[in-house]
Amino acid sequence: MSRGTGSGLVGLGFVLVIVGAIMRFAVRVQTQGFNIHEAGVILFVAGIAALIVGVAVLAVGSYRHSTVQKSIRQTANGQEWTEDRIDSGTPSSL
């Protein structure tokens, strides 16, 4: 997962927490067959879980860094520039 995924999860978590809190504490409706307050609690808990996972992804993503090594080599036609990039902390599947 990338850092963008982590920030997206944090944003989703905030939205779920807010919607869940409104449904649980601010709505004053009695329904039959569907308990809006329990649905609010479920959304609230799901939002907290999304926040925790999002913050964890952001924390793990901050350990990634790149190293660039540039070198010049003399060839028969002049100079040849090479650049090697080493990324650490990235998944092997990318």
FITOR-717911 format. One record per residue (C-alpha): residue in one letter; x, y, z. Coordinates in Angstrom, 1 decimal, decimal comma, always signed. Each point is the difference from the previous one (the first is absolute). Last residue first. Layout:
N
   loba     east    north       up
      A        X        Y        Z
...
This chain:
94
   loba     east    north       up
      L     +5,9     -3,4     -8,0
      S     -0,2     -3,5     +1,5
      S     +3,1     +0,4     +2,1
      P     -1,6     +2,5     +2,2
      T     +1,9     +3,3     +0,5
      G     +2,0     +0,5     +3,2
      S     +3,2     +0,9     -1,8
      D     +0,2     +1,6     -3,4
      I     +3,4     +0,0     -1,8
      R     +0,3     +2,2     -3,0
      D     +3,1     -0,3     -2,3
      E     +0,9     +2,9     -2,3
      T     +2,5     -0,3     -2,8
      W     +1,7     +2,8     -2,0
      E     +2,2     -1,0     -2,9
      Q     +2,9     +2,2     -1,0
      G     +1,8     +0,2     -3,4
      N     -0,4     -2,2     -3,0
      A     +2,6     -2,6     +1,0
      T     -1,5     -0,1     +3,5
      Q     +0,8     +1,7     +3,3
      R     -2,5     -0,7     +2,7
      I     -1,9     +2,5     +2,1
      S     -1,9     -1,2     +3,1
      K     -3,2     +0,9     +1,8
      Q     -1,4     -1,9     +3,0
      V     -3,5     +0,6     +1,0
      T     -1,3     -1,2     +3,4
      S     -3,7     -0,4     +0,7
      H     -1,9     -0,1     +3,2
      R     -2,8     -1,9     +1,6
      Y     -0,4     +0,1     +3,8
      S     -2,9     +2,5     -0,2
      G     -2,2     -2,6     -1,7
      V     -0,1     -2,1     +3,2
      A     -1,3     +3,0     +2,0
      L     -2,6     +0,9     -2,6
      V     -1,2     -3,6     -0,2
      A     -0,3     -0,1     +3,8
      V     -2,0     +3,3     +0,0
      G     -2,3     -1,4     -2,6
      V     -0,5     -3,3     +1,9
      I     -0,9     +1,9     +3,2
      L     -2,3     +2,5     -1,8
      A     -1,8     -2,8     -1,9
      A     -0,6     -1,9     +3,3
      I     -1,4     +3,2     +1,6
      G     -2,3     +0,4     -3,0
      A     -1,2     -3,6     +0,3
      V     -0,8     +0,6     +3,6
      F     -2,0     +3,2     -0,7
      L     -1,7     -1,7     -3,0
      I     -1,1     -2,9     +2,3
      V     -1,1     +2,4     +2,7
      G     -2,1     +1,9     -2,5
      A     -1,6     -3,2     -1,3
      E     -0,9     -0,8     +3,6
      H     -1,7     +3,4     +0,4
      I     -1,9     -0,4     -3,3
      N     -1,7     -3,1     +1,2
      F     -1,7     -1,6     -2,9
      G     -3,0     -2,3     +0,3
      Q     -2,2     +2,7     +1,5
      T     +1,3     +3,5     +0,2
      Q     +0,1     +2,5     +2,9
      V     +1,6     +3,3     -1,0
      R     +2,0     +2,5     +2,0
      V     +3,2     +0,4     -2,0
      A     +2,8     +1,9     +1,7
      F     +1,9     -2,7     +2,0
      R     +0,2     -3,2     -2,0
      M     -0,6     +1,2     -3,6
      I     +2,1     +3,1     +0,5
      A     +2,8     -1,9     +1,7
      G     +0,0     -2,6     -2,9
      V     +0,1     +2,8     -2,6
      I     +2,9     +1,7     +1,7
      V     +1,9     -3,2     +0,6
      L     -0,6     -1,2     -3,5
      V     +1,2     +3,3     -1,5
      F     +3,1     +0,0     +2,2
      G     +0,9     -3,5     -0,9
      L     -0,4     +0,7     -3,7
      G     +2,5     +2,8     +0,3
      V     +2,4     -2,2     +1,9
      L     -0,4     -2,7     -2,6
      G     +0,7     +2,4     -2,8
      S     +3,1     +1,3     +1,8
      G     +1,2     -3,6     +0,3
      T     -0,7     -0,8     -3,6
      G     +2,0     +3,0     -1,1
      R     +2,9     -1,2     +2,2
      S     +0,1     -3,1     -2,1
      M     -1,2     -3,5     +0,7
